[in-house]
Amino acid sequence: MVQLDSGAVVEGRVTRVTDFGAFIQFENGETGLVHISQIAHSFVRNIHDHVREGENVEVKVLGRDERGRLDLSIKELLEEPEEVPRPRAIGRQSPQFEAKLRSFMRDAKERTHGGGGGGGGAAKKPAGGKRKR
């Protein structure tokens, strides 16, 4: 018989996968939940990328909630990365993006400041000056 005490590491079968977690059933018939936050060390956008119904998984029993339901973790059994990956800021994701953005800004500046042929003949005006009447 499987002991399902806090801290125990046991194998169970994934019986249902939802947006918030995966339900695991053990050989004694008891079922527990691995919350989506306990699937991996990195951010889990889609739980289906990590677990599938019918597969066997090893989990750690974290304990029981106030209603006696099992709280489980897969993450606790995984080796923690040296540094948890953090989402990067937009614009710092790729040098190609930065180059495209610079090129776009340069082209836009040239177009708005008379940098190319027959656009109505308006002369460039100094910035911040007063209008002459």
N, C-alpha and C positions, 0 to 999 in steps of 0.2 A: 504494500500500500504506500502511496506517495504522501510524504509529509508536506503540507502546504503552509508551513510556519514562515514568519517573516525572516528573510535572508536565504531561504531555500532556493536552490537552482534546480528547475525541473523542466521536462519537455512536455509540450502539449500540442494539440492540433488547432489551427486557426479555423474557427467555425463560421465567423462572420466578420466582414471588414466594412466599417462605416467611415464617414468623413472625420470623425473624432477619435477613432481608435480601432483596435482589433480585439475580438473576443476569442479567448483561448480556452479549450476544454481539455481537462486532464483525464487520465485513465480511471479515476475514482468518480467521474461524472460531474465534478464541480467545474464551474466556468469562472474566468476572471477577465479583466479588461487591461489591455496595454493601451494607455492613452497615447494620442499622437505625439505628445511631447516626450514620451518615453520610448520612441522608436529608434531615434538616432541622435548623435551629438549635434549634427547640423540641422538646419531648418528643414522640416518635412513639408513640402508643398502638397504632394500627392502621396497618400499612404499606400496606394496600390503599387507604387514604385518600390516598396520595401517588403510588403507581405501579401500573400495571396491565400484565398480560402482553400482549405484542404492540405496546406503544407504544415509540416511539423517544425516547431520553433522552440528554442531553449529560452526560458525566461527566468527572471529573478523575482521572487515574491517580495514586494515592498511592505505588505501588510494588508490589513482589512480596513475598509471604511466603517463609518458608524452603523451602517446597515448590514455589516458582515460580508460585504462583497470583496473579492480579492483584487488588490491593486498590483499590477505586474509591470515589469520593465524588461525591454530588450537592450536598451541603451546601457544599462548598468553592467552588462556582460561584454560590451564592446570596449576595445582599447580606446582611451580618450586621446584625440589628436593633441599634438603639442600646443597648437593654438587653434581654438575654435574659429572656423572661417566666418568672417563677418561680411554682410552685404556691402558691396562697394558703392561709392557715390556715382551717380550718373556722370558721364563725361570722363571718368577715370578707368573705364572698363577696357578700352582698347586704344592703342596709338592710332589705328586707322580712323576711329571715330574722331579723335582730336584733330587729325590732319584734315578730314573732311569738313569739320566745323570751322577751322581756321580758313580754309579755302572759300567756304560759303560766306563767311563774314567779310573777307577781303573783296570778293566779287560784289557783295551787297553794298559795301562802302564805295567801290568804284562806280557802281550804277547810280547811287544817290548823290554823288558829288561830281557829276559830269565827267566821268572817266571814259566815256566812249561816244562815238558819233551822234548824229542828228537827232537830238532829243528835245528840240524846241528852242535852243540857243540861249537858255538862261545862264547868266554868268554866275560864278561861285561868289557868294557874299561872305564877308568876314563874320565869324560867329560872335555874338554878343554886342554887336554894334547897333547904334540907333539908326532908324530910317531917316533918310533925307527927304524933305518935302519940297 
